[in-house]
């Protein structure tokens, strides 16, 4: 409740001070950096004099590298060497004096804080605040004595606590709330939402709990490639240390993150600086994870992330050379016998590319390998045809046996979107009992409703809900809400079904006129004489065997000293051939049967054994592209592709065959199919009651219409 009161206090500063200076969508440009500045200032107040004394001593001694000593003097991972505290600036009267002093105050911060201020672009706001004469008011508001943004308590004169200190976790929660509100005000896209702490806690437990007993004392690296304000990393750190301590182990956790949004990057770095984790703050990198990976050679023990979904990554794709030229080893790999197996998804949605980035950073030599938890929307489960980037990512993951589980979360669990969301749990060191299997958990009904909506978030995961999900995962339960499938349950082969091109030929006067014109345009006037000779011999038709017609034209052409080329055969087909379901199939090529070949088997794949001119011959037909179709044949289909084809295709298209060269492997995961619960049909009594109620409602309506119309 206290955190919410402080969030409201800061939110109200925007309305009180900035209302006539900025449009509402720009309040955040001032309020978020000022919240960080006031928090830093409050943390530094007790040691201000010590820092100034140390600064003077270092300058006098001519010491160039002063950072470590000044941090030691401040007692924090940051410092400010200006002569001012924020409260000193509130008495500066003249506009320009206040502006100069405030800028000097900002310039006094340590380099790590300078990067934060630069990414906020806060200095750009100072002229506007000064010109509107609101900078002083802004400072006074943030220094309100009724609110404590310091990590240390404010005491009464007798030493009792007047206002408790605001710990780092609470400060992070306040940031979350402010960002959520600003995002809501600005109507941010669904993919740019903030991950609620209850979901983050669940993700942390999902990656740590299954291996809690195996955690050893030592150093662990945790990574988030779309770290936002860094909340996932800090919660993961807290959870890992807590579990390790409970198991009697001592662990050192190092956090690594990358964020493309300068504002949220600034908050993530500021948060770690405030916690005294200056080294960790340096592991927060600014830039695009996809096109400017900050950790190309790193491997991490644990990774968790909520990448943007439904958001274009076209700019990143273009920076990397475009889909055809991209050769990044994170996204173009060797798999399934393909040395250039592409994990590049549609440019309109990059969430699966973020997952591929994480998978490229898994530890390969450590006993625990790597564990990953990543949030996705529903499209990652099934979007993308066989052979597409999305399907290939699923295929790679499942065929490598890295996918442990997918958990369907309740709807409206996020602040700015009500769409269905899922947590993917992956590991390259699966427990023996999980090998070759994937667990799906439907946790959509496991939540606590909120008394008041937070944006679109109307529910949360309570401690018992988180425990229930973790128990289902750990125990590999099989019930209505949890099911375990073999990896092959999600794979299929997409087969291409062909049917023969069937052409008839008409040699009427009109057809021949059109043919002469086509030959003239193609420079093939000599071919006309051969066709006219056949027309004279065979009559106008229709002729339903195009193969026989072509053979006759070849004979006629030969007698005229004309050789039939592929171009001329194509001209016959395009200018004289007409599709007709009653016509004979057009033969593409013939060959001798191979020794030991099976006629029935070959026929399924478009090679038909027959006798032509008294000789055994294998015939392949020209496919009709307009009749081409595809079918998905699950890996677990009884009897495989051939049984499926004979059962599902041939009864409806007797002349169909499979083009084996076009068969592609795909993977998709359907929660709906596996957890579908049909709604019970209404009884006849209920239907009758509804009908009678409708009749009663409309009773006399017709009479009113008729009477009213008189």
BELZIPE-V799363 format. One record per residue. N is the residue number from 1. RES is the residue in one letter. SS is DSSP state (a for helix, b for strand, c for the rest). PHI is phi in degrees with one decimal (* if undefined). PSI is psi as a letter, one per 20 degrees, with the letter a starting at -180 (none if undefined). Layout:
# BELZIPE-V799363
N|RES|SS|PHI|PSI, N|RES|SS|PHI|PSI
This chain:
# BELZIPE-V799363
1|X|c|*|h, 2|X|a|-61.8|g, 3|X|a|-60.4|g, 4|X|a|-65.4|h, 5|X|a|-63.1|g, 6|X|a|-67.9|h, 7|X|a|-59.3|g, 8|X|a|-63.4|g, 9|X|a|-58.7|g, 10|X|a|-67.3|g, 11|X|a|-59.4|h, 12|X|a|-70.2|h, 13|X|a|-58.5|g, 14|X|a|-58.6|g, 15|X|a|-66.7|h, 16|X|a|-72.6|h, 17|X|a|-104.0|h, 18|X|a|-102.5|i, 19|X|c|-53.0|g, 20|X|c|-95.4|j, 21|X|c|-107.1|h, 22|X|c|-127.3|q, 23|X|c|-72.1|q, 24|X|a|-56.7|h, 25|X|a|-65.8|i, 26|X|a|-103.7|i, 27|X|c|-55.3|h, 28|X|a|-60.7|h, 29|X|a|-62.7|h, 30|X|a|-104.6|g, 31|X|a|-67.2|g, 32|X|a|-64.6|g, 33|X|a|-64.6|h, 34|X|a|-67.5|h, 35|X|a|-63.9|g, 36|X|a|-63.3|g, 37|X|a|-61.1|g, 38|X|a|-65.3|h, 39|X|a|-63.4|g, 40|X|a|-62.8|g, 41|X|a|-61.9|g, 42|X|a|-64.6|h, 43|X|a|-68.6|h, 44|X|a|-90.4|i, 45|X|a|-52.0|g, 46|X|a|-63.9|h, 47|X|a|-112.0|j, 48|X|a|-57.6|g, 49|X|a|-65.3|h, 50|X|a|-62.7|h, 51|X|a|-66.8|g, 52|X|a|-63.4|g, 53|X|a|-62.9|g, 54|X|a|-62.2|g, 55|X|a|-60.1|g, 56|X|a|-63.5|g, 57|X|a|-63.6|g, 58|X|a|-65.1|g, 59|X|a|-63.4|g, 60|X|a|-63.1|h, 61|X|a|-83.1|i, 62|X|c|71.7|k, 63|X|c|-78.5|p, 64|X|c|-84.7|g, 65|X|c|-90.5|n, 66|X|c|-103.3|i, 67|X|a|-57.1|g, 68|X|a|-61.6|g, 69|X|a|-66.5|h, 70|X|a|-69.4|h, 71|X|a|-63.9|h, 72|X|a|-64.3|h, 73|X|a|-67.4|h, 74|X|a|-78.6|h, 75|X|c|75.8|j, 76|X|c|-131.9|r, 77|X|c|-88.2|j, 78|X|c|-152.2|r, 79|X|c|-162.3|r, 80|X|b|-140.4|o, 81|X|c|-97.3|j, 82|X|c|-71.6|r, 83|X|c|-77.4|i, 84|X|c|-105.1|q, 85|X|c|-108.1|r, 86|X|a|-57.6|g, 87|X|a|-67.0|h, 88|X|a|-69.5|h, 89|X|a|-82.6|i, 90|X|c|-69.0|i, 91|X|c|-94.7|i, 92|X|c|-76.6|o, 93|X|c|-76.9|f, 94|X|c|-69.8|q, 95|X|a|-54.2|g, 96|X|a|-69.3|h, 97|X|a|-67.6|g, 98|X|a|-63.0|g, 99|X|a|-61.3|g, 100|X|a|-64.4|g, 101|X|a|-69.6|h, 102|X|a|-66.9|h, 103|X|a|-66.1|h, 104|X|a|-64.4|h, 105|X|a|-61.5|g, 106|X|a|-64.5|h, 107|X|a|-65.4|i, 108|X|c|-78.1|i, 109|X|b|-70.6|q, 110|X|c|-65.3|r, 111|X|a|-56.4|h, 112|X|a|-65.6|h, 113|X|a|-74.4|h, 114|X|a|-58.3|h, 115|X|a|-63.1|h, 116|X|a|-62.5|g, 117|X|a|-63.6|h, 118|X|a|-63.7|g, 119|X|a|-70.0|h, 120|X|a|-71.2|i, 121|X|c|56.1|k, 122|X|c|-69.6|h, 123|X|a|-60.1|h, 124|X|a|-65.7|h, 125|X|a|-86.0|i, 126|X|a|-61.5|g, 127|X|a|-57.1|g, 128|X|a|-63.3|g, 129|X|a|-65.0|h, 130|X|a|-70.9|g, 131|X|a|-60.9|h, 132|X|c|-84.9|i, 133|X|c|58.4|l, 134|X|c|-119.6|i, 135|X|a|-61.8|g, 136|X|a|-61.1|g, 137|X|a|-61.3|h, 138|X|a|-60.8|g, 139|X|a|-64.7|g, 140|X|a|-60.8|g, 141|X|a|-61.6|g, 142|X|a|-70.3|i, 143|X|c|-98.9|j, 144|X|c|-50.0|p, 145|X|c|-68.2|i, 146|X|c|-85.1|i, 147|X|c|-125.9|p, 148|X|c|-115.0|o, 149|X|c|-98.5|j, 150|X|c|-84.8|q, 151|X|c|-71.1|i, 152|X|c|-105.9|q, 153|X|c|-70.1|q, 154|X|b|-99.2|p, 155|X|b|-105.7|q, 156|X|c|-74.2|r, 157|X|c|-62.4|h, 158|X|c|-82.9|j, 159|X|c|92.3|i, 160|X|c|-77.3|q, 161|X|b|-78.9|o, 162|X|b|-87.3|g, 163|X|b|-135.1|p, 164|X|c|-66.4|q, 165|X|c|-69.2|q, 166|X|c|-104.6|o, 167|X|c|-69.4|r, 168|X|a|-62.8|h, 169|X|a|-62.7|g, 170|X|a|-64.6|h, 171|X|a|-62.2|g, 172|X|a|-62.6|h, 173|X|a|-64.3|h, 174|X|a|-65.4|g, 175|X|a|-56.3|g, 176|X|a|-55.8|g, 177|X|a|-65.0|g, 178|X|a|-64.0|g, 179|X|a|-63.1|g, 180|X|a|-58.6|g, 181|X|a|-65.0|g, 182|X|a|-64.9|h, 183|X|a|-61.3|g, 184|X|a|-65.5|g, 185|X|a|-60.4|h, 186|X|c|-88.2|j, 187|X|c|53.9|l, 188|X|c|-62.7|q, 189|X|c|-65.0|q, 190|X|a|-57.8|h, 191|X|a|-74.3|i, 192|X|a|-109.6|k, 193|X|c|-83.5|r, 194|X|c|-93.4|p, 195|X|c|-82.3|o, 196|X|c|-63.5|q, 197|X|a|-62.9|h, 198|X|a|-63.6|h, 199|X|a|-70.1|h, 200|X|a|-62.8|g, 201|X|a|-61.5|g, 202|X|a|-60.6|g, 203|X|a|-60.1|g, 204|X|a|-62.4|g, 205|X|a|-64.9|h, 206|X|a|-65.8|h, 207|X|a|-88.8|h, 208|X|a|-97.2|h, 209|X|a|-59.2|g, 210|X|a|-62.0|h, 211|X|a|-121.3|j, 212|X|a|-56.4|h, 213|X|a|-71.7|i, 214|X|a|-99.9|i, 215|X|c|-67.6|p, 216|X|c|-109.2|r, 217|X|c|-62.3|p, 218|X|b|155.1|a, 219|X|b|-107.8|p, 220|X|b|-129.6|q, 221|X|b|-107.6|p, 222|X|b|-120.7|p, 223|X|b|-134.2|q, 224|X|b|-137.1|o, 225|X|c|-81.4|i, 226|X|c|-139.2|m, 227|X|c|-74.7|i, 228|X|c|55.5|c, 229|X|c|-88.4|j, 230|X|c|86.7|j, 231|X|a|-60.7|h, 232|X|a|-63.7|g, 233|X|a|-64.9|g, 234|X|a|-69.8|h, 235|X|a|-66.1|h, 236|X|a|-61.6|g, 237|X|a|-61.3|g, 238|X|a|-59.3|g, 239|X|a|-66.8|g, 240|X|a|-63.6|g, 241|X|a|-63.5|g, 242|X|a|-61.9|g, 243|X|a|-64.9|g, 244|X|a|-63.3|g, 245|X|a|-61.6|g, 246|X|a|-62.1|h, 247|X|c|-99.0|j, 248|X|c|71.5|k, 249|X|c|-114.9|q, 250|X|c|-113.9|p, 251|X|b|-123.7|q, 252|X|b|-112.2|p, 253|X|b|-112.8|p, 254|X|b|-114.8|p, 255|X|b|-103.5|q, 256|X|b|-134.3|p, 257|X|b|-150.6|q, 258|X|b|-137.1|p, 259|X|b|-145.1|p, 260|X|c|-91.3|h, 261|X|c|-84.9|o, 262|X|a|-60.8|h, 263|X|a|-67.5|g, 264|X|a|-70.4|h, 265|X|a|-59.7|g, 266|X|a|-59.8|g, 267|X|a|-67.0|g, 268|X|a|-62.5|g, 269|X|a|-70.5|g, 270|X|a|-61.2|g, 271|X|a|-59.7|g, 272|X|a|-70.2|h, 273|X|a|-61.4|g, 274|X|a|-61.5|h, 275|X|c|-81.6|j, 276|X|c|81.4|j, 277|X|c|-101.4|m, 278|X|a|-62.2|h, 279|X|a|-65.5|g, 280|X|a|-63.2|h, 281|X|a|-60.7|h, 282|X|a|-70.5|i, 283|X|c|-85.7|i, 284|X|b|-88.7|o, 285|X|b|-112.7|q, 286|X|b|-95.4|p, 287|X|c|135.2|r, 288|X|c|-80.8|p, 289|X|c|-60.7|h, 290|X|c|-76.0|g, 291|X|c|-99.2|i, 292|X|c|-142.5|m, 293|X|c|-57.9|p, 294|X|c|-81.9|i, 295|X|c|-131.7|l, 296|X|c|-65.5|h, 297|X|c|-110.2|j, 298|X|c|-87.7|q, 299|X|c|-125.5|q, 300|X|b|-124.3|q, 301|X|c|-76.1|g, 302|X|b|-135.2|p, 303|X|b|-138.0|p, 304|X|b|-147.6|q, 305|X|b|-164.6|q, 306|X|c|-127.5|n, 307|X|c|-71.1|r, 308|X|c|-65.9|p, 309|X|c|-122.7|q, 310|X|c|70.7|k, 311|X|c|-122.7|p, 312|X|c|-66.0|q, 313|X|c|-121.1|k, 314|X|a|-59.4|g, 315|X|a|-62.2|g, 316|X|a|-61.3|g, 317|X|a|-61.4|g, 318|X|a|-66.7|h, 319|X|a|-63.7|h, 320|X|c|-91.3|j, 321|X|c|107.0|j, 322|X|a|82.9|r, 323|X|a|-59.8|h, 324|X|a|-77.3|h, 325|X|a|-99.9|i, 326|X|c|-65.7|p, 327|X|c|-130.5|k, 328|X|c|-60.4|p, 329|X|c|-65.0|i, 330|X|c|-74.5|h, 331|X|c|-119.3|i, 332|X|b|-127.0|o, 333|X|b|-126.9|r, 334|X|b|-104.3|p, 335|X|b|-160.9|q, 336|X|c|58.7|k, 337|X|c|81.3|j, 338|X|b|-105.0|o, 339|X|b|-71.2|i, 340|X|b|-127.8|l, 341|X|b|-72.6|o, 342|X|b|-93.1|p, 343|X|c|-106.3|j, 344|X|c|-82.8|o, 345|X|c|-91.3|a, 346|X|c|-55.7|q, 347|X|c|-70.8|i, 348|X|c|-80.1|i, 349|X|c|-152.0|o, 350|X|c|-104.2|j, 351|X|a|-61.9|h, 352|X|a|-72.9|h, 353|X|a|-71.1|h, 354|X|a|-62.1|h, 355|X|a|-65.8|g, 356|X|a|-61.5|h, 357|X|a|-59.5|g, 358|X|a|-63.9|g, 359|X|a|-61.5|h, 360|X|c|-71.5|i, 361|X|c|-108.1|j, 362|X|b|-73.6|q, 363|X|c|-73.5|p, 364|X|c|-103.0|h, 365|X|c|-108.3|i, 366|X|c|-82.1|q, 367|X|c|-59.5|h, 368|X|c|-89.6|i, 369|X|c|59.9|c, 370|X|c|-130.1|q, 371|X|b|-124.8|p, 372|X|b|-130.4|p, 373|X|b|-130.3|p, 374|X|b|-139.8|p, 375|X|b|-87.9|p, 376|X|b|-138.0|r, 377|X|b|-89.6|a, 378|X|c|-65.0|h, 379|X|a|-64.8|h, 380|X|a|-65.4|h, 381|X|a|-75.4|h, 382|X|a|-142.5|i, 383|X|c|-64.6|q, 384|X|c|99.5|p, 385|X|c|-71.1|r, 386|X|c|-53.5|p, 387|X|c|89.7|i, 388|X|c|-76.4|r, 389|X|a|-60.0|g, 390|X|a|-62.5|g, 391|X|a|-64.4|h, 392|X|a|-66.3|h, 393|X|a|-62.8|g, 394|X|a|-61.0|g, 395|X|a|-61.7|g, 396|X|a|-57.8|g, 397|X|a|-62.1|g, 398|X|a|-75.1|g, 399|X|a|-70.0|h, 400|X|c|-81.5|i, 401|X|c|61.5|l, 402|X|c|-100.5|i, 403|X|b|-83.7|o, 404|X|b|-87.4|g, 405|X|b|-159.5|q, 406|X|b|-130.6|p, 407|X|b|-113.0|p, 408|X|b|-83.1|p, 409|X|c|-87.6|r, 410|X|c|-61.7|q, 411|X|c|-67.7|q, 412|X|c|58.2|k, 413|X|c|-89.9|i, 414|X|c|-100.9|r, 415|X|c|-72.1|g, 416|X|c|-113.4|j, 417|X|c|-152.8|q, 418|X|c|-105.7|j, 419|X|c|-71.5|r, 420|X|c|-68.2|p, 421|X|b|-131.3|q, 422|X|b|-139.7|q, 423|X|b|-105.7|p, 424|X|b|-93.5|p, 425|X|b|-115.6|p, 426|X|b|-130.3|q, 427|X|b|-155.4|q, 428|X|c|-99.1|j, 429|X|c|-137.0|m, 430|X|c|-62.5|q, 431|X|c|-64.0|q, 432|X|a|-54.1|h, 433|X|a|-70.0|i, 434|X|a|-102.1|i, 435|X|c|-61.8|p, 436|X|c|76.4|j, 437|X|b|-134.0|q, 438|X|b|-132.6|p, 439|X|b|-104.7|p, 440|X|b|-111.0|p, 441|X|b|-121.8|p, 442|X|b|-95.6|n, 443|X|c|-103.1|k, 444|X|c|-65.7|h, 445|X|c|-102.0|j, 446|X|c|-103.4|n, 447|X|c|-162.2|r, 448|X|b|-115.5|p, 449|X|b|-70.2|q, 450|X|b|-85.0|q, 451|X|b|-68.7|h, 452|X|b|-137.8|p, 453|X|b|-62.2|q, 454|X|b|-110.3|n, 455|X|c|65.9|c, 456|X|c|-91.5|i, 457|X|b|-75.4|o, 458|X|b|-115.7|j, 459|X|b|-151.6|r, 460|X|b|-146.1|r, 461|X|c|-89.4|o, 462|X|c|-76.2|r, 463|X|a|-58.0|h, 464|X|a|-71.8|h, 465|X|a|-67.3|g, 466|X|a|-61.5|g, 467|X|a|-62.9|h, 468|X|a|-63.5|g, 469|X|a|-66.5|g, 470|X|a|-63.5|h, 471|X|a|-62.6|g, 472|X|a|-60.8|h, 473|X|a|-69.4|g, 474|X|a|-64.8|h, 475|X|a|-89.5|i, 476|X|c|48.9|l, 477|X|c|-62.0|q, 478|X|c|-121.7|o, 479|X|b|-153.5|a, 480|X|c|-61.7|h, 481|X|c|-105.2|i, 482|X|b|-143.7|p, 483|X|b|-136.3|q, 484|X|b|-115.5|p, 485|X|b|-125.4|q, 486|X|b|-68.7|q, 487|X|a|-52.5|h, 488|X|a|-65.3|i, 489|X|a|-65.2|i, 490|X|a|-105.5|i, 491|X|b|-97.6|q, 492|X|b|-153.3|r, 493|X|b|-111.6|p, 494|X|b|-90.5|o, 495|X|b|-102.1|q, 496|X|b|-101.4|p, 497|X|b|-100.2|p, 498|X|b|-107.1|q, 499|X|c|-132.4|q, 500|X|b|-71.5|q, 501|X|c|-76.0|p, 502|X|b|-117.2|o, 503|X|b|-123.8|q, 504|X|b|-110.5|r, 505|X|b|-129.8|p, 506|X|c|-115.3|p, 507|X|c|-116.8|l, 508|X|c|-74.0|r, 509|X|a|-59.7|g, 510|X|a|-64.5|g, 511|X|a|-64.3|h, 512|X|a|-67.9|h, 513|X|a|-61.1|g, 514|X|a|-63.6|h, 515|X|a|-67.6|g, 516|X|a|-59.0|g, 517|X|a|-64.7|g, 518|X|a|-63.6|h, 519|X|a|-67.7|h, 520|X|a|-63.1|g, 521|X|a|-66.1|h, 522|X|a|-92.1|i, 523|X|c|70.9|k, 524|X|c|-124.2|l, 525|X|a|-62.6|h, 526|X|a|-63.2|h, 527|X|a|-67.0|h, 528|X|a|-61.3|g, 529|X|a|-63.6|h, 530|X|a|-65.5|g, 531|X|a|-68.6|h, 532|X|a|-63.0|h, 533|X|a|-64.4|g, 534|X|a|-67.1|g, 535|X|a|-61.7|g, 536|X|a|-66.1|h, 537|X|a|-78.8|h, 538|X|a|-104.7|i, 539|X|c|89.2|r, 540|X|c|-70.1|h, 541|X|c|89.6|b, 542|X|c|-74.0|q, 543|X|b|-106.5|o, 544|X|c|-92.6|j, 545|X|c|-119.7|n, 546|X|a|-65.1|h, 547|X|a|-63.6|g, 548|X|a|-64.4|h, 549|X|a|-60.4|g, 550|X|a|-62.7|g, 551|X|a|-62.2|g, 552|X|a|-68.2|h, 553|X|a|-65.3|h, 554|X|a|-61.4|g, 555|X|a|-62.7|g, 556|X|a|-64.5|g, 557|X|a|-64.5|g, 558|X|a|-61.7|g, 559|X|a|-66.3|h, 560|X|c|-94.1|j, 561|X|c|76.2|k, 562|X|c|-111.2|p, 563|X|c|-91.7|p, 564|X|c|-83.0|o, 565|X|c|-96.4|r, 566|X|a|-61.5|h, 567|X|a|-62.6|g, 568|X|a|-70.5|h, 569|X|a|-64.1|h, 570|X|a|-65.3|h, 571|X|a|-66.4|h, 572|X|a|-60.1|g, 573|X|a|-67.3|g, 574|X|a|-75.7|h, 575|X|a|-93.2|h, 576|X|a|-120.9|h, 577|X|b|-76.9|p, 578|X|b|-129.7|p, 579|X|b|-66.6|p, 580|X|c|-154.7|p, 581|X|c|-62.2|h, 582|X|c|-88.2|i, 583|X|c|-77.9|r, 584|X|c|-75.1|q, 585|X|b|-62.6|q, 586|X|c|-81.4|p, 587|X|b|-82.6|p, 588|X|b|-86.8|g, 589|X|b|-160.3|r, 590|X|b|-127.0|q, 591|X|b|-155.9|r, 592|X|c|-80.3|q, 593|X|c|-65.2|q, 594|X|c|-79.8|q, 595|X|c|-59.8|p, 596|X|c|77.3|j, 597|X|c|-71.9|q, 598|X|c|-101.5|o, 599|X|a|-61.4|g, 600|X|a|-64.6|g, 601|X|a|-65.2|g, 602|X|a|-62.7|h, 603|X|a|-62.2|h, 604|X|a|-62.6|h, 605|X|c|-112.1|k, 606|X|c|86.0|j, 607|X|c|-116.9|o, 608|X|b|-103.2|p, 609|X|b|-84.9|p, 610|X|b|-154.3|r, 611|X|b|-108.0|p, 612|X|b|-125.8|p, 613|X|c|62.7|k, 614|X|c|80.7|j, 615|X|b|-115.8|q, 616|X|b|-65.0|p, 617|X|b|-139.8|q, 618|X|b|-104.8|p, 619|X|b|-110.9|p, 620|X|b|-118.2|p, 621|X|b|-93.2|q, 622|X|c|-72.7|p, 623|X|b|-78.1|q, 624|X|c|-93.1|o, 625|X|a|-62.7|h, 626|X|a|-72.9|h, 627|X|a|-97.0|i, 628|X|c|-63.3|q, 629|X|b|-143.6|r, 630|X|b|-129.7|q, 631|X|b|-137.8|q, 632|X|b|-99.8|p, 633|X|b|-112.0|o, 634|X|b|-58.5|q, 635|X|c|-55.3|h, 636|X|c|-89.6|j, 637|X|c|-59.9|p, 638|X|c|-63.9|p, 639|X|c|86.4|i, 640|X|a|73.6|a, 641|X|a|-59.8|g, 642|X|a|-67.1|g, 643|X|a|-65.2|g, 644|X|a|-59.7|g, 645|X|a|-63.7|g, 646|X|a|-68.0|h, 647|X|a|-85.2|h, 648|X|a|-103.1|i, 649|X|c|-112.4|g, 650|X|c|-58.5|h, 651|X|c|-61.0|h, 652|X|c|-105.1|i, 653|X|c|-146.9|n, 654|X|c|-62.0|h, 655|X|c|-99.8|j, 656|X|c|-79.8|q, 657|X|b|-146.7|r, 658|X|b|-100.9|p, 659|X|c|-88.3|n, 660|X|a|-61.6|h, 661|X|a|-68.7|i, 662|X|a|-102.5|j, 663|X|c|-68.4|p, 664|X|b|-128.5|q, 665|X|b|-88.2|p, 666|X|b|-136.0|r, 667|X|b|-137.1|p, 668|X|c|-148.9|q, 669|X|c|-126.5|o, 670|X|c|-110.6|o, 671|X|a|-65.2|g, 672|X|a|-57.3|g, 673|X|a|-65.7|g, 674|X|a|-80.5|h, 675|X|a|-121.0|j, 676|X|c|-66.1|p, 677|X|c|-119.2|o, 678|X|c|-63.7|q, 679|X|c|-75.3|p, 680|X|c|-63.6|q, 681|X|c|-69.2|q, 682|X|c|-72.4|q, 683|X|c|-75.8|r, 684|X|a|-61.1|h, 685|X|a|-62.4|g, 686|X|a|-66.4|g, 687|X|a|-64.7|g, 688|X|a|-61.3|g, 689|X|a|-62.0|h, 690|X|a|-65.0|g, 691|X|a|-63.2|g, 692|X|a|-65.7|h, 693|X|a|-66.0|h, 694|X|a|-65.3|g, 695|X|a|-60.9|h, 696|X|a|-67.2|h, 697|X|a|-63.3|h, 698|X|c|-95.5|j, 699|X|c|-60.4|p, 700|X|c|83.4|i, 701|X|a|-63.2|g, 702|X|a|-61.6|g, 703|X|a|-63.4|g, 704|X|a|-62.0|g, 705|X|a|-63.4|g, 706|X|a|-66.4|g, 707|X|a|-66.6|g, 708|X|a|-64.7|h, 709|X|c|-83.0|i, 710|X|c|-78.6|none
